[in-house]
Amino acid sequence: MKKITRTTCVIDIGTIAKILGIDDSKLKDVPYYPYDLVHYADN
C-alpha cells in the first residue's frame, strides 16, 4: 500500500484544481500548496 504524504495530497489537489478550472488564488500563500507548479504553463 502506498504511503500517502502531505506532498502527495497537495499535488493531487493542485492537479484537480487545474483540470476543473477551480480558482485556487486563496491557496497561493499556503506553505505546501504548489501554486507555482500548477500555474507554470499559464504564463
C-alpha positions, 0 to 999 in steps of 0.5 A: 500500500502506498504511503500517502504524504502531505506532498502527495495530497497537495499535488493531487489537489493542485492537479484537480484544481487545474483540470476543473478550472477551480480558482485556487488564488486563496491557496497561493500563500499556503506553505505546501500548496504548489501554486507555482507548479500548477500555474507554470504553463499559464504564463 
